[in-house]
Amino acid sequence: MSRVVVINGAGGALGAALSSHFAAAPDTDVVLSDVSQASLDATVAGLTTVDGEVEALLADVGEPDQVEAVVARAVERFGRLDVLISNAGVLSPNGRIHNLAPEDWERAFRVNVMGAVNGIKAAVGVMRPQGSGSIVLTASVSGLTAWSHAAPYCATKAAVIQLAKVAAVEYARDGIRVSCVCPGTFRSAIHEELPDAAIESIAGRHPLGLGSADDLVGAYDYLASDASRWTTGAALVVDGGYSAP
């Protein structure tokens, strides 16, 4: 029986890396979603090696019905759901707390927190009857440390970490594991327009230097696999040593 993996937030550097990895994994079917059609198309076009079947559809993780539709597609097409990766997220504007607008906070919570909540709700509706499943949320090392001028992002990623822990406790007896990955800074499209000096400054805060999206894939692979069968409620930090000092 093939494993069925849903990836929300499949666009962008990390989403594309995760999609490529799981699409190429043996006996694995994937359902990919993103809010951007262009990003989703780019991810699908970049799947150079595919072992199982691939489904793709647009979804805004802030809309519960759209997240339910992604999970429903997995069940309709493949009959089950083994892994949900909730990877969609947004950055907040750069500014101190007193300069941020209510909309900045609302957008961050709608996508970063409620997107994860909506993913969990949709997934457990399928996984509880199965008696098995793994849910992996994308948090951030910013949820464990303090980033100046990024309060909404830090606060929402801290909430994602705690959400994973609470969900892990609530659904353990249903055979469902829930954990999160806390990435440090890795190269992505948001860094393309930064000057070299800024990149060097960011890299300097990571003892191992800046990573790439591919450096994060192993953490998700572990949490999605049977190798992590006794792991739940974990916040797996993959940050190049950023949080070590």
ChimeraX commands (.cxc) that place a marker at each C-alpha (Angstrom):
marker #1 position 0.00,0.00,0.00 radius 0.5
marker #1 position 1.37,3.42,-0.98 radius 0.5
marker #1 position 1.90,6.15,1.59 radius 0.5
marker #1 position -0.19,9.29,0.99 radius 0.5
marker #1 position 1.40,12.66,1.79 radius 0.5
marker #1 position -0.32,16.06,1.65 radius 0.5
marker #1 position 1.85,19.17,1.53 radius 0.5
marker #1 position 0.17,22.53,2.09 radius 0.5
marker #1 position 2.37,25.45,1.10 radius 0.5
marker #1 position 4.07,23.47,-1.65 radius 0.5
marker #1 position 5.27,26.60,-3.44 radius 0.5
marker #1 position 8.47,28.42,-2.57 radius 0.5
marker #1 position 11.90,27.02,-1.83 radius 0.5
marker #1 position 11.05,24.74,1.10 radius 0.5
marker #1 position 7.72,23.61,-0.32 radius 0.5
marker #1 position 9.38,22.71,-3.61 radius 0.5
marker #1 position 12.18,20.80,-1.88 radius 0.5
marker #1 position 9.69,18.83,0.22 radius 0.5
marker #1 position 7.50,18.13,-2.79 radius 0.5
marker #1 position 10.45,16.85,-4.83 radius 0.5
marker #1 position 11.61,14.62,-1.99 radius 0.5
marker #1 position 8.28,12.98,-1.22 radius 0.5
marker #1 position 7.20,12.69,-4.85 radius 0.5
marker #1 position 10.39,10.75,-5.55 radius 0.5
marker #1 position 10.07,8.52,-2.47 radius 0.5
marker #1 position 9.18,4.88,-3.15 radius 0.5
marker #1 position 5.52,3.93,-2.81 radius 0.5
marker #1 position 4.42,7.47,-2.05 radius 0.5
marker #1 position 1.56,9.46,-3.59 radius 0.5
marker #1 position 1.44,13.21,-2.96 radius 0.5
marker #1 position -1.16,15.95,-2.97 radius 0.5
marker #1 position 0.31,19.43,-3.26 radius 0.5
marker #1 position -1.39,22.74,-2.57 radius 0.5
marker #1 position -0.47,26.40,-2.51 radius 0.5
marker #1 position -2.27,29.73,-2.57 radius 0.5
marker #1 position -0.30,30.80,-5.67 radius 0.5
marker #1 position -1.01,29.05,-8.96 radius 0.5
marker #1 position 2.34,30.20,-10.37 radius 0.5
marker #1 position 4.28,28.82,-7.41 radius 0.5
marker #1 position 2.35,25.55,-7.49 radius 0.5
marker #1 position 2.93,25.17,-11.22 radius 0.5
marker #1 position 6.65,25.80,-10.73 radius 0.5
marker #1 position 6.85,23.15,-8.03 radius 0.5
marker #1 position 5.05,20.56,-10.14 radius 0.5
marker #1 position 7.22,21.39,-13.15 radius 0.5
marker #1 position 10.29,20.86,-10.99 radius 0.5
marker #1 position 9.39,17.29,-10.04 radius 0.5
marker #1 position 12.05,15.57,-12.08 radius 0.5
marker #1 position 11.65,12.17,-10.41 radius 0.5
marker #1 position 8.20,10.87,-9.50 radius 0.5
marker #1 position 7.60,7.38,-8.11 radius 0.5
marker #1 position 3.88,7.57,-7.32 radius 0.5
marker #1 position 0.97,9.80,-8.33 radius 0.5
marker #1 position 0.82,13.58,-7.95 radius 0.5
marker #1 position -2.27,15.72,-7.44 radius 0.5
marker #1 position -2.14,19.52,-7.19 radius 0.5
marker #1 position -4.77,22.12,-6.31 radius 0.5
marker #1 position -5.01,25.69,-5.13 radius 0.5
marker #1 position -5.80,26.30,-1.47 radius 0.5
marker #1 position -5.61,29.18,0.99 radius 0.5
marker #1 position -4.73,27.62,4.35 radius 0.5
marker #1 position -6.57,30.43,6.13 radius 0.5
marker #1 position -9.82,29.08,4.68 radius 0.5
marker #1 position -10.92,25.88,6.51 radius 0.5
marker #1 position -13.08,24.69,3.61 radius 0.5
marker #1 position -10.15,24.89,1.19 radius 0.5
marker #1 position -7.89,22.89,3.49 radius 0.5
marker #1 position -10.64,20.31,3.90 radius 0.5
marker #1 position -10.86,20.12,0.12 radius 0.5
marker #1 position -7.16,19.28,-0.14 radius 0.5
marker #1 position -7.49,16.43,2.34 radius 0.5
marker #1 position -10.70,15.29,0.66 radius 0.5
marker #1 position -8.83,15.12,-2.66 radius 0.5
marker #1 position -6.24,12.83,-1.06 radius 0.5
marker #1 position -8.92,10.51,0.29 radius 0.5
marker #1 position -10.95,10.52,-2.92 radius 0.5
marker #1 position -7.92,9.86,-5.08 radius 0.5
marker #1 position -5.88,7.53,-2.86 radius 0.5
marker #1 position -8.21,6.31,-0.11 radius 0.5
marker #1 position -6.26,7.49,2.94 radius 0.5
marker #1 position -3.96,10.13,4.46 radius 0.5
marker #1 position -0.74,9.13,6.17 radius 0.5
marker #1 position 1.16,12.41,6.43 radius 0.5
marker #1 position 0.10,16.05,6.45 radius 0.5
marker #1 position 2.83,18.68,6.18 radius 0.5
marker #1 position 1.53,22.16,6.98 radius 0.5
marker #1 position 4.21,24.38,5.47 radius 0.5
marker #1 position 2.38,27.54,4.41 radius 0.5
marker #1 position 3.47,30.72,6.15 radius 0.5
marker #1 position 3.93,34.46,5.77 radius 0.5
marker #1 position 6.54,36.90,7.01 radius 0.5
marker #1 position 5.51,40.01,8.89 radius 0.5
marker #1 position 6.51,43.57,7.93 radius 0.5
marker #1 position 9.79,44.78,9.35 radius 0.5
marker #1 position 8.95,47.11,12.22 radius 0.5
marker #1 position 8.82,47.58,15.96 radius 0.5
marker #1 position 5.61,46.62,17.71 radius 0.5
marker #1 position 4.26,50.17,18.04 radius 0.5
marker #1 position 4.67,50.70,14.29 radius 0.5
marker #1 position 2.80,47.58,13.20 radius 0.5
marker #1 position -0.83,47.74,12.11 radius 0.5
marker #1 position -3.54,45.38,13.38 radius 0.5
marker #1 position -3.75,43.93,9.87 radius 0.5
marker #1 position -0.10,42.84,10.10 radius 0.5
marker #1 position -0.91,40.75,13.17 radius 0.5
marker #1 position -4.18,39.44,11.76 radius 0.5
marker #1 position -2.55,38.21,8.54 radius 0.5
marker #1 position 0.24,36.48,10.44 radius 0.5
marker #1 position -2.18,34.68,12.75 radius 0.5
marker #1 position -4.58,33.81,9.92 radius 0.5
marker #1 position -1.92,32.06,7.86 radius 0.5
marker #1 position 0.76,30.90,10.31 radius 0.5
marker #1 position -1.46,29.79,13.19 radius 0.5
marker #1 position -4.92,29.17,11.77 radius 0.5
marker #1 position -3.39,27.57,8.69 radius 0.5
marker #1 position -1.82,24.98,10.97 radius 0.5
marker #1 position -5.03,24.62,12.99 radius 0.5
marker #1 position -7.06,24.08,9.83 radius 0.5
marker #1 position -4.56,21.48,8.65 radius 0.5
marker #1 position -4.74,19.58,11.92 radius 0.5
marker #1 position -8.54,19.63,11.96 radius 0.5
marker #1 position -8.78,18.34,8.41 radius 0.5
marker #1 position -6.13,15.66,8.90 radius 0.5
marker #1 position -7.42,14.19,12.16 radius 0.5
marker #1 position -10.84,13.72,10.60 radius 0.5
marker #1 position -9.23,11.10,8.37 radius 0.5
marker #1 position -6.41,9.86,10.60 radius 0.5
marker #1 position -8.50,9.10,13.70 radius 0.5
marker #1 position -10.64,6.45,11.96 radius 0.5
marker #1 position -7.42,5.00,10.49 radius 0.5
marker #1 position -5.78,4.93,13.90 radius 0.5
marker #1 position -2.55,6.31,12.45 radius 0.5
marker #1 position -0.90,9.34,10.89 radius 0.5
marker #1 position 1.79,11.95,11.22 radius 0.5
marker #1 position 1.26,15.72,11.13 radius 0.5
marker #1 position 4.30,17.95,10.66 radius 0.5
marker #1 position 4.04,21.71,11.07 radius 0.5
marker #1 position 6.58,24.26,9.91 radius 0.5
marker #1 position 7.49,26.53,12.81 radius 0.5
marker #1 position 10.74,28.51,13.03 radius 0.5
marker #1 position 13.71,29.10,15.28 radius 0.5
marker #1 position 12.15,32.57,15.63 radius 0.5
marker #1 position 9.53,30.89,17.81 radius 0.5
marker #1 position 12.29,29.93,20.25 radius 0.5
marker #1 position 14.38,33.11,20.05 radius 0.5
marker #1 position 13.62,36.83,19.75 radius 0.5
marker #1 position 13.94,38.57,16.40 radius 0.5
marker #1 position 13.74,42.34,16.67 radius 0.5
marker #1 position 11.29,44.04,14.30 radius 0.5
marker #1 position 9.48,40.74,13.61 radius 0.5
marker #1 position 7.03,40.37,16.50 radius 0.5
marker #1 position 4.07,38.91,14.57 radius 0.5
marker #1 position 6.25,36.29,12.92 radius 0.5
marker #1 position 7.96,35.33,16.19 radius 0.5
marker #1 position 4.72,35.22,18.15 radius 0.5
marker #1 position 2.89,33.11,15.57 radius 0.5
marker #1 position 5.76,30.66,15.16 radius 0.5
marker #1 position 5.94,30.25,18.95 radius 0.5
marker #1 position 2.22,29.50,18.82 radius 0.5
marker #1 position 2.82,26.83,16.16 radius 0.5
marker #1 position 5.36,25.12,18.41 radius 0.5
marker #1 position 2.92,25.05,21.31 radius 0.5
marker #1 position 0.09,23.96,19.01 radius 0.5
marker #1 position 2.13,20.95,17.95 radius 0.5
marker #1 position 2.74,19.99,21.58 radius 0.5
marker #1 position -0.93,20.30,22.56 radius 0.5
marker #1 position -2.10,18.39,19.47 radius 0.5
marker #1 position 0.49,15.68,20.18 radius 0.5
marker #1 position -1.01,15.13,23.64 radius 0.5
marker #1 position -4.60,15.29,22.42 radius 0.5
marker #1 position -4.23,12.80,19.57 radius 0.5
marker #1 position -1.60,10.36,20.84 radius 0.5
marker #1 position -4.23,7.79,21.82 radius 0.5
marker #1 position -5.63,7.99,18.30 radius 0.5
marker #1 position -2.28,6.87,16.94 radius 0.5
marker #1 position -1.52,10.31,15.49 radius 0.5
marker #1 position 1.86,11.96,15.95 radius 0.5
marker #1 position 2.19,15.76,15.75 radius 0.5
marker #1 position 5.52,17.60,15.70 radius 0.5
marker #1 position 7.11,20.63,14.08 radius 0.5
marker #1 position 10.33,21.66,12.39 radius 0.5
marker #1 position 12.03,24.90,13.45 radius 0.5
marker #1 position 14.23,26.10,10.58 radius 0.5
marker #1 position 16.86,28.76,10.83 radius 0.5
marker #1 position 17.44,31.08,7.91 radius 0.5
marker #1 position 17.94,29.34,4.59 radius 0.5
marker #1 position 18.37,30.78,1.14 radius 0.5
marker #1 position 15.09,31.45,-0.68 radius 0.5
marker #1 position 13.53,33.98,-3.03 radius 0.5
marker #1 position 13.19,36.58,-0.26 radius 0.5
marker #1 position 16.98,36.89,-0.12 radius 0.5
marker #1 position 17.53,37.48,-3.84 radius 0.5
marker #1 position 17.36,41.27,-3.61 radius 0.5
marker #1 position 19.35,41.64,-0.41 radius 0.5
marker #1 position 22.83,43.14,-0.71 radius 0.5
marker #1 position 25.81,40.90,-0.10 radius 0.5
marker #1 position 26.53,42.66,3.20 radius 0.5
marker #1 position 23.07,41.77,4.50 radius 0.5
marker #1 position 23.46,38.14,3.46 radius 0.5
marker #1 position 26.85,37.99,5.17 radius 0.5
marker #1 position 25.39,39.48,8.34 radius 0.5
marker #1 position 22.58,36.89,8.44 radius 0.5
marker #1 position 24.99,34.06,7.69 radius 0.5
marker #1 position 27.27,35.26,10.48 radius 0.5
marker #1 position 24.55,34.55,13.04 radius 0.5
marker #1 position 24.52,30.89,11.99 radius 0.5
marker #1 position 27.70,29.04,13.08 radius 0.5
marker #1 position 27.32,26.67,10.12 radius 0.5
marker #1 position 26.40,29.50,7.77 radius 0.5
marker #1 position 23.22,29.81,5.75 radius 0.5
marker #1 position 21.62,26.57,4.71 radius 0.5
marker #1 position 19.32,25.67,1.86 radius 0.5
marker #1 position 15.85,24.21,1.72 radius 0.5
marker #1 position 17.41,20.84,0.93 radius 0.5
marker #1 position 19.16,20.91,4.31 radius 0.5
marker #1 position 15.75,20.82,6.01 radius 0.5
marker #1 position 14.20,17.93,4.12 radius 0.5
marker #1 position 15.74,15.23,6.33 radius 0.5
marker #1 position 13.92,16.55,9.40 radius 0.5
marker #1 position 10.56,16.31,7.67 radius 0.5
marker #1 position 11.42,12.91,6.26 radius 0.5
marker #1 position 12.19,11.62,9.76 radius 0.5
marker #1 position 8.98,12.99,11.30 radius 0.5
marker #1 position 6.92,11.63,8.42 radius 0.5
marker #1 position 8.43,8.14,8.62 radius 0.5
marker #1 position 8.07,5.14,10.89 radius 0.5
marker #1 position 11.54,5.94,12.23 radius 0.5
marker #1 position 9.84,8.60,14.39 radius 0.5
marker #1 position 7.13,6.23,15.67 radius 0.5
marker #1 position 8.06,7.14,19.28 radius 0.5
marker #1 position 8.44,10.85,18.58 radius 0.5
marker #1 position 5.60,13.31,19.06 radius 0.5
marker #1 position 5.28,16.84,20.37 radius 0.5
marker #1 position 8.83,17.53,19.20 radius 0.5
marker #1 position 10.17,20.86,17.98 radius 0.5
marker #1 position 13.02,19.70,15.78 radius 0.5
marker #1 position 15.49,22.55,15.38 radius 0.5
marker #1 position 17.44,22.70,12.11 radius 0.5
marker #1 position 19.09,26.12,12.24 radius 0.5
marker #1 position 22.79,25.87,11.46 radius 0.5
marker #1 position 23.48,26.51,15.12 radius 0.5
marker #1 position 21.63,29.85,15.27 radius 0.5
marker #1 position 20.00,29.10,18.63 radius 0.5
marker #1 position 23.05,27.42,20.18 radius 0.5
marker #1 position 24.86,30.50,21.66 radius 0.5
marker link #1:1,2 radius 0.2
marker link #1:2,3 radius 0.2
marker link #1:3,4 radius 0.2
marker link #1:4,5 radius 0.2
marker link #1:5,6 radius 0.2
marker link #1:6,7 radius 0.2
marker link #1:7,8 radius 0.2
marker link #1:8,9 radius 0.2
marker link #1:9,10 radius 0.2
marker link #1:10,11 radius 0.2
marker link #1:11,12 radius 0.2
marker link #1:12,13 radius 0.2
marker link #1:13,14 radius 0.2
marker link #1:14,15 radius 0.2
marker link #1:15,16 radius 0.2
marker link #1:16,17 radius 0.2
marker link #1:17,18 radius 0.2
marker link #1:18,19 radius 0.2
marker link #1:19,20 radius 0.2
marker link #1:20,21 radius 0.2
marker link #1:21,22 radius 0.2
marker link #1:22,23 radius 0.2
marker link #1:23,24 radius 0.2
marker link #1:24,25 radius 0.2
marker link #1:25,26 radius 0.2
marker link #1:26,27 radius 0.2
marker link #1:27,28 radius 0.2
marker link #1:28,29 radius 0.2
marker link #1:29,30 radius 0.2
marker link #1:30,31 radius 0.2
marker link #1:31,32 radius 0.2
marker link #1:32,33 radius 0.2
marker link #1:33,34 radius 0.2
marker link #1:34,35 radius 0.2
marker link #1:35,36 radius 0.2
marker link #1:36,37 radius 0.2
marker link #1:37,38 radius 0.2
marker link #1:38,39 radius 0.2
marker link #1:39,40 radius 0.2
marker link #1:40,41 radius 0.2
marker link #1:41,42 radius 0.2
marker link #1:42,43 radius 0.2
marker link #1:43,44 radius 0.2
marker link #1:44,45 radius 0.2
marker link #1:45,46 radius 0.2
marker link #1:46,47 radius 0.2
marker link #1:47,48 radius 0.2
marker link #1:48,49 radius 0.2
marker link #1:49,50 radius 0.2
marker link #1:50,51 radius 0.2
marker link #1:51,52 radius 0.2
marker link #1:52,53 radius 0.2
marker link #1:53,54 radius 0.2
marker link #1:54,55 radius 0.2
marker link #1:55,56 radius 0.2
marker link #1:56,57 radius 0.2
marker link #1:57,58 radius 0.2
marker link #1:58,59 radius 0.2
marker link #1:59,60 radius 0.2
marker link #1:60,61 radius 0.2
marker link #1:61,62 radius 0.2
marker link #1:62,63 radius 0.2
marker link #1:63,64 radius 0.2
marker link #1:64,65 radius 0.2
marker link #1:65,66 radius 0.2
marker link #1:66,67 radius 0.2
marker link #1:67,68 radius 0.2
marker link #1:68,69 radius 0.2
marker link #1:69,70 radius 0.2
marker link #1:70,71 radius 0.2
marker link #1:71,72 radius 0.2
marker link #1:72,73 radius 0.2
marker link #1:73,74 radius 0.2
marker link #1:74,75 radius 0.2
marker link #1:75,76 radius 0.2
marker link #1:76,77 radius 0.2
marker link #1:77,78 radius 0.2
marker link #1:78,79 radius 0.2
marker link #1:79,80 radius 0.2
marker link #1:80,81 radius 0.2
marker link #1:81,82 radius 0.2
marker link #1:82,83 radius 0.2
marker link #1:83,84 radius 0.2
marker link #1:84,85 radius 0.2
marker link #1:85,86 radius 0.2
marker link #1:86,87 radius 0.2
marker link #1:87,88 radius 0.2
marker link #1:88,89 radius 0.2
marker link #1:89,90 radius 0.2
marker link #1:90,91 radius 0.2
marker link #1:91,92 radius 0.2
marker link #1:92,93 radius 0.2
marker link #1:93,94 radius 0.2
marker link #1:94,95 radius 0.2
marker link #1:95,96 radius 0.2
marker link #1:96,97 radius 0.2
marker link #1:97,98 radius 0.2
marker link #1:98,99 radius 0.2
marker link #1:99,100 radius 0.2
marker link #1:100,101 radius 0.2
marker link #1:101,102 radius 0.2
marker link #1:102,103 radius 0.2
marker link #1:103,104 radius 0.2
marker link #1:104,105 radius 0.2
marker link #1:105,106 radius 0.2
marker link #1:106,107 radius 0.2
marker link #1:107,108 radius 0.2
marker link #1:108,109 radius 0.2
marker link #1:109,110 radius 0.2
marker link #1:110,111 radius 0.2
marker link #1:111,112 radius 0.2
marker link #1:112,113 radius 0.2
marker link #1:113,114 radius 0.2
marker link #1:114,115 radius 0.2
marker link #1:115,116 radius 0.2
marker link #1:116,117 radius 0.2
marker link #1:117,118 radius 0.2
marker link #1:118,119 radius 0.2
marker link #1:119,120 radius 0.2
marker link #1:120,121 radius 0.2
marker link #1:121,122 radius 0.2
marker link #1:122,123 radius 0.2
marker link #1:123,124 radius 0.2
marker link #1:124,125 radius 0.2
marker link #1:125,126 radius 0.2
marker link #1:126,127 radius 0.2
marker link #1:127,128 radius 0.2
marker link #1:128,129 radius 0.2
marker link #1:129,130 radius 0.2
marker link #1:130,131 radius 0.2
marker link #1:131,132 radius 0.2
marker link #1:132,133 radius 0.2
marker link #1:133,134 radius 0.2
marker link #1:134,135 radius 0.2
marker link #1:135,136 radius 0.2
marker link #1:136,137 radius 0.2
marker link #1:137,138 radius 0.2
marker link #1:138,139 radius 0.2
marker link #1:139,140 radius 0.2
marker link #1:140,141 radius 0.2
marker link #1:141,142 radius 0.2
marker link #1:142,143 radius 0.2
marker link #1:143,144 radius 0.2
marker link #1:144,145 radius 0.2
marker link #1:145,146 radius 0.2
marker link #1:146,147 radius 0.2
marker link #1:147,148 radius 0.2
marker link #1:148,149 radius 0.2
marker link #1:149,150 radius 0.2
marker link #1:150,151 radius 0.2
marker link #1:151,152 radius 0.2
marker link #1:152,153 radius 0.2
marker link #1:153,154 radius 0.2
marker link #1:154,155 radius 0.2
marker link #1:155,156 radius 0.2
marker link #1:156,157 radius 0.2
marker link #1:157,158 radius 0.2
marker link #1:158,159 radius 0.2
marker link #1:159,160 radius 0.2
marker link #1:160,161 radius 0.2
marker link #1:161,162 radius 0.2
marker link #1:162,163 radius 0.2
marker link #1:163,164 radius 0.2
marker link #1:164,165 radius 0.2
marker link #1:165,166 radius 0.2
marker link #1:166,167 radius 0.2
marker link #1:167,168 radius 0.2
marker link #1:168,169 radius 0.2
marker link #1:169,170 radius 0.2
marker link #1:170,171 radius 0.2
marker link #1:171,172 radius 0.2
marker link #1:172,173 radius 0.2
marker link #1:173,174 radius 0.2
marker link #1:174,175 radius 0.2
marker link #1:175,176 radius 0.2
marker link #1:176,177 radius 0.2
marker link #1:177,178 radius 0.2
marker link #1:178,179 radius 0.2
marker link #1:179,180 radius 0.2
marker link #1:180,181 radius 0.2
marker link #1:181,182 radius 0.2
marker link #1:182,183 radius 0.2
marker link #1:183,184 radius 0.2
marker link #1:184,185 radius 0.2
marker link #1:185,186 radius 0.2
marker link #1:186,187 radius 0.2
marker link #1:187,188 radius 0.2
marker link #1:188,189 radius 0.2
marker link #1:189,190 radius 0.2
marker link #1:190,191 radius 0.2
marker link #1:191,192 radius 0.2
marker link #1:192,193 radius 0.2
marker link #1:193,194 radius 0.2
marker link #1:194,195 radius 0.2
marker link #1:195,196 radius 0.2
marker link #1:196,197 radius 0.2
marker link #1:197,198 radius 0.2
marker link #1:198,199 radius 0.2
marker link #1:199,200 radius 0.2
marker link #1:200,201 radius 0.2
marker link #1:201,202 radius 0.2
marker link #1:202,203 radius 0.2
marker link #1:203,204 radius 0.2
marker link #1:204,205 radius 0.2
marker link #1:205,206 radius 0.2
marker link #1:206,207 radius 0.2
marker link #1:207,208 radius 0.2
marker link #1:208,209 radius 0.2
marker link #1:209,210 radius 0.2
marker link #1:210,211 radius 0.2
marker link #1:211,212 radius 0.2
marker link #1:212,213 radius 0.2
marker link #1:213,214 radius 0.2
marker link #1:214,215 radius 0.2
marker link #1:215,216 radius 0.2
marker link #1:216,217 radius 0.2
marker link #1:217,218 radius 0.2
marker link #1:218,219 radius 0.2
marker link #1:219,220 radius 0.2
marker link #1:220,221 radius 0.2
marker link #1:221,222 radius 0.2
marker link #1:222,223 radius 0.2
marker link #1:223,224 radius 0.2
marker link #1:224,225 radius 0.2
marker link #1:225,226 radius 0.2
marker link #1:226,227 radius 0.2
marker link #1:227,228 radius 0.2
marker link #1:228,229 radius 0.2
marker link #1:229,230 radius 0.2
marker link #1:230,231 radius 0.2
marker link #1:231,232 radius 0.2
marker link #1:232,233 radius 0.2
marker link #1:233,234 radius 0.2
marker link #1:234,235 radius 0.2
marker link #1:235,236 radius 0.2
marker link #1:236,237 radius 0.2
marker link #1:237,238 radius 0.2
marker link #1:238,239 radius 0.2
marker link #1:239,240 radius 0.2
marker link #1:240,241 radius 0.2
marker link #1:241,242 radius 0.2
marker link #1:242,243 radius 0.2
marker link #1:243,244 radius 0.2
marker link #1:244,245 radius 0.2
view
